[in-house]
């Protein structure tokens, strides 16, 4: 696994985590 691949995967996971966290926060705010 190359360093560039690890870096892009870390960036992708951070992005997914941010989007998921935002979605959960919005759903939580509705209740």
N, C-alpha and C positions, 0 to 999 in steps of 0.2 A: 504493500500500500504506500503510495507516494505521500509526501508531506502536503502537496497541493490538494490531494484528495481528502486527507484528514481535515485540512483547513476548511474546505468547502462543506464537508459533512458537518463539522462543528457549527458552521454558519447556518446551515439548513436546520439543524436541530434547534438552535437558538431561535430561529425564525418561527418554526413550528410551535415551540414552547410559548413564544410571545403571542402568537395568534390564538393558540388554545387557551392561554391564560386570559386573554381579552374576551374571548367568547364566554368562558366560564364566569368572568366578572360581570358581563352584561346579563347573562341568564340569572345570576345571583341577584343582581339589582332589580330584576323584574319581580322577584318574589316578595 
